[in-house]
Amino acid sequence: MSSSATTALHYDRTTIMLHWAVVILITLIWGIAQIIDLFPRGPLRVDARSLHIMLGLALAAVMVGRIVWRIGNGRVLPPAGQGVMQTAARAIHHALYVLVCGEVMLGMTFAWVRGDSIFGWFSLPGYPPLREIIGDLHEIGANLILITVGAHAAAALLHHFVLRDGVLLRMIPPKA
């Protein structure tokens, strides 16, 4: 296969980089969320929560960049399947965008209603009456993202190992 044909089967490098940046950020954010409460109350817990919040803000920036890039400059590839497969793929991708953007907004709201301190530099104002409901919604959102990401990853693996159609390789940078 020629180099130009191989390139046409891959997303552009920026799209690939932004995709994997989202994967890494979501993994780190979720992992940190799982251990925050293991730290004793005090500076270490504040730092862990602050890191979680800062990575959430980084995720927000990457998602804005990803959406802007996708709308303006990102390479559009033909659908990997037809009919139900194409509809499911489109639904999963849209769901991921909506869930991640919604989760970032919930996370920012949760930090505000909690009145979190950011690395001890400053504290957000806080609004305790909404703390529990926003916290519950933030947790539900994270779980929905994990479920949807799991479906997305399972579909990518199905394409790679069962259908052998090269779909998974679209998100791997082509060799120069």
Phi, psi and omega in degrees: 000136183287163181298319180292324177293321178295316179300321181295340180270000182241153169289163178291161185301323180294315178300315180297314180299315180295321178301309183288331174297319177297316179301312182295314181297315179298319179298313180295314181300314180295316180300316179296320179301328182287339185246355183308312185284357174282339178282144176294151177305136180135200188301322181295319178292319177300316180294319179296315179293321178297319177297318177302314181294315181296320176293326174297320177293323175297320177298319178301315180296317180295320179295319176298314178300318181295316180294314179299315180297315182299317181292320188264312193233345186296144178289132177258124179257156177296152179303147181283339181215184180231165175062233184298320181297317180294317179297316179295317179298314180297318180296316180297315180296315178296318179300318179298315178300312181296314182296315182293314179296318177296320181294322177298316179295319176297319179298317178295320178295319180297316178300320180293310183292332176287334185075038184299146170270136179257102181053023181075002181282318179202162179240144175283157189295320180085145175207081187309327182300335181261357187305311185292313183294318179292321177299317178296317179296322179296319179293317178299316178300317179298318179294321177295323176298314180300317179296315182291319176298320178299317177295319179298313180293320178298320178295319178298318179292323175300313179300319185285312188266333182258304182281336179049048184254005176081005183299316180300324182291347178298330182263013174252127181302137178291155176292139183293000000 
